[in-house]
């Protein structure tokens, strides 16, 4: 069995000879372990290759937030790893022009260069989004739905309060507990003076 892999631009060939006394699964497991140990390439290389393929022909201009070539508009980390827009002939011409005297650049050209590298300005990033309105609206809608559900449950689902919860029945239950001397140490009966027939 042969396993082919590319690692650091070289073709690495691993040959696994399966002995007759070893089963097929054991030989396959040994072969895969040997291939991983000898350099099929780690997760970082695979992740870096896949993320570089996703950025197109944008310039990598820095390390970024965590070393990955991603673009973020963040106030706390204002230097993204890649430029916002891909390189076009117009932008490349402006980049060549910016290597010279900046006084020769027009305001529109400076803005175009900025927008090629960044999506938003700091003022645009810090501008209020109005998201609180949607959060408040959704919260009020959820609260009103909950109130309507409660009212409908009260009308159609719940029965009337049992008569045992009326003040007269509660008083009769308390009198019966006192007569039975319920919980005489720490409970109701401990607070009743049986000689006077009143609360202590």
C-alpha positions as CSV (number, residue, x, y, z in Angstrom):
1,X,0.0,0.0,0.0
2,X,1.3,3.5,-0.9
3,X,0.2,6.8,0.6
4,X,1.0,10.0,-1.3
5,X,1.1,13.4,0.3
6,X,2.5,16.8,-0.4
7,X,4.4,18.4,2.4
8,X,6.5,21.6,1.8
9,X,6.3,21.2,-1.9
10,X,7.8,17.7,-2.0
11,X,6.1,14.5,-2.8
12,X,6.4,12.1,0.1
13,X,5.8,8.5,-0.6
14,X,5.2,6.1,2.2
15,X,5.3,2.4,1.5
16,X,3.6,0.1,4.0
17,X,4.3,-3.5,3.6
18,X,1.6,-5.6,5.0
19,X,2.8,-8.7,6.7
20,X,0.8,-11.8,6.3
21,X,0.5,-12.3,10.0
22,X,-1.0,-8.8,10.6
23,X,-4.5,-8.1,9.7
24,X,-5.5,-5.5,7.0
25,X,-6.9,-3.1,9.7
26,X,-3.7,-3.2,11.7
27,X,-1.5,-2.5,8.6
28,X,-3.8,0.3,7.6
29,X,-3.6,1.9,11.1
30,X,0.2,1.6,11.1
31,X,0.4,3.1,7.7
32,X,-1.8,6.1,8.6
33,X,0.1,6.7,11.8
34,X,3.4,6.6,10.0
35,X,2.1,9.0,7.4
36,X,0.9,11.5,10.0
37,X,4.2,11.3,11.9
38,X,6.3,11.8,8.8
39,X,4.7,14.9,7.5
40,X,1.3,14.8,5.8
41,X,1.1,18.4,7.0
42,X,-0.5,19.8,10.1
43,X,-3.8,21.5,10.5
44,X,-2.1,24.9,10.4
45,X,-0.7,24.3,6.9
46,X,-4.1,23.1,5.6
47,X,-5.9,26.0,7.3
48,X,-3.4,28.5,5.9
49,X,-3.7,27.1,2.4
50,X,-7.5,27.1,2.4
51,X,-7.8,30.6,3.8
52,X,-5.2,32.0,1.3
53,X,-7.3,30.5,-1.5
54,X,-10.3,32.3,-0.2
55,X,-8.9,35.9,-0.2
56,X,-8.4,36.0,-4.0
57,X,-5.7,38.5,-5.1
58,X,-5.9,40.8,-2.1
59,X,-2.7,41.9,-0.5
60,X,-1.7,40.4,2.8
61,X,-0.5,43.5,4.7
62,X,-0.1,42.4,8.3
63,X,-0.5,39.7,10.9
64,X,-4.1,40.4,11.7
65,X,-6.1,39.5,14.8
66,X,-4.9,35.9,15.1
67,X,-2.5,35.4,12.2
68,X,-5.2,34.3,9.8
69,X,-5.7,36.3,6.6
70,X,-9.1,37.8,7.5
71,X,-10.6,41.2,7.2
72,X,-12.4,42.8,10.2
73,X,-13.6,46.3,10.8
74,X,-12.9,46.7,14.5
75,X,-12.2,49.7,16.5
76,X,-10.1,47.8,19.1
77,X,-8.0,46.3,16.3
78,X,-7.8,48.7,13.4
79,X,-5.2,46.9,11.3
80,X,-6.7,43.9,9.4
81,X,-4.4,41.3,7.9
82,X,-5.6,41.9,4.3
83,X,-6.9,44.7,2.2
84,X,-10.7,45.1,1.8
85,X,-10.9,45.0,-2.0
86,X,-9.1,42.9,-4.5
87,X,-6.4,44.4,-6.7
88,X,-7.8,45.9,-9.9
89,X,-5.8,47.7,-12.6
90,X,-7.2,51.1,-11.4
91,X,-6.2,50.4,-7.8
92,X,-2.7,49.2,-8.9
93,X,-2.2,52.4,-10.9
94,X,-3.2,54.4,-7.8
95,X,-0.8,52.4,-5.6
96,X,2.0,53.2,-8.0
97,X,1.0,56.9,-7.9
98,X,0.9,56.9,-4.1
99,X,4.6,55.9,-4.0
100,X,5.4,59.4,-5.2
101,X,4.4,62.8,-3.8
102,X,1.0,62.6,-2.0
103,X,0.4,66.3,-2.8
104,X,-0.2,65.2,-6.4
105,X,-3.0,62.9,-5.4
106,X,-6.5,64.3,-5.5
107,X,-8.9,63.9,-2.6
108,X,-11.0,61.4,-4.6
109,X,-7.8,59.3,-5.3
110,X,-6.9,59.3,-1.6
111,X,-10.5,58.2,-0.7
112,X,-10.3,55.5,-3.4
113,X,-7.0,54.2,-1.9
114,X,-8.5,54.3,1.6
115,X,-11.6,52.4,0.4
116,X,-9.5,49.8,-1.3
117,X,-7.8,49.0,2.0
118,X,-10.6,49.6,4.4
119,X,-14.4,49.2,4.3
120,X,-15.3,51.7,7.0
121,X,-13.9,54.7,8.6
122,X,-13.7,55.0,12.4
123,X,-16.7,57.4,12.3
124,X,-18.7,54.8,10.4
125,X,-17.7,52.0,12.7
126,X,-18.7,54.1,15.8
127,X,-21.9,55.4,14.3
128,X,-25.1,54.2,16.1
129,X,-26.7,51.4,14.2
130,X,-30.2,51.7,15.7
131,X,-30.1,48.0,16.7
132,X,-31.7,48.9,20.1
133,X,-35.0,49.6,18.3
134,X,-35.3,46.1,17.0
135,X,-34.2,44.6,20.3
136,X,-36.8,46.7,22.2
137,X,-39.5,45.9,19.6
138,X,-38.9,42.1,19.8
139,X,-38.8,42.3,23.6
140,X,-42.2,44.1,23.7
141,X,-43.7,41.7,21.2
142,X,-42.5,38.7,23.2
143,X,-43.9,40.3,26.4
144,X,-47.3,41.0,24.8
145,X,-47.5,37.4,23.5
146,X,-46.7,36.1,27.0
147,X,-49.4,38.3,28.6
148,X,-52.0,37.1,26.0
149,X,-51.1,33.5,26.6
150,X,-51.5,34.1,30.4
151,X,-54.9,35.7,29.9
152,X,-56.1,33.0,27.5
153,X,-54.9,30.3,29.9
154,X,-56.7,32.0,32.8
155,X,-60.0,32.2,30.9
156,X,-60.0,28.8,29.1
157,X,-57.7,26.5,31.1
158,X,-57.6,27.3,34.8
159,X,-60.5,26.5,37.0
160,X,-61.9,28.8,39.6
161,X,-60.0,29.1,42.9
162,X,-61.1,26.3,45.2
163,X,-63.3,27.4,48.2
164,X,-60.7,26.0,50.6
165,X,-58.7,29.1,49.9
166,X,-61.4,31.4,51.1
167,X,-60.6,33.4,54.4
168,X,-63.3,31.5,56.3
169,X,-62.0,28.1,55.4
170,X,-58.4,29.1,56.0
171,X,-59.4,30.3,59.5
172,X,-61.2,27.0,60.2
173,X,-58.1,25.1,59.1
174,X,-55.9,27.1,61.4
175,X,-58.3,26.5,64.3
176,X,-58.2,22.8,63.6
177,X,-54.4,22.7,63.5
178,X,-54.3,24.5,66.9
179,X,-56.9,22.0,68.3
180,X,-54.8,19.0,67.1
181,X,-51.7,20.7,68.6
182,X,-49.9,20.4,65.2
183,X,-46.1,21.1,65.4
184,X,-46.0,22.0,69.1
185,X,-42.3,22.8,69.2
186,X,-41.6,25.2,66.4
187,X,-44.9,25.3,64.5
188,X,-48.3,27.0,64.9
189,X,-49.2,25.3,68.2
190,X,-46.0,26.6,69.8
191,X,-47.3,30.1,69.3
192,X,-50.7,29.5,70.8
193,X,-51.4,29.9,74.5
194,X,-53.8,27.1,75.4
195,X,-54.5,28.4,78.9
196,X,-55.5,31.9,77.7
197,X,-57.0,30.6,74.4
198,X,-55.1,33.3,72.5
199,X,-51.8,33.9,70.6
200,X,-48.7,34.2,72.8
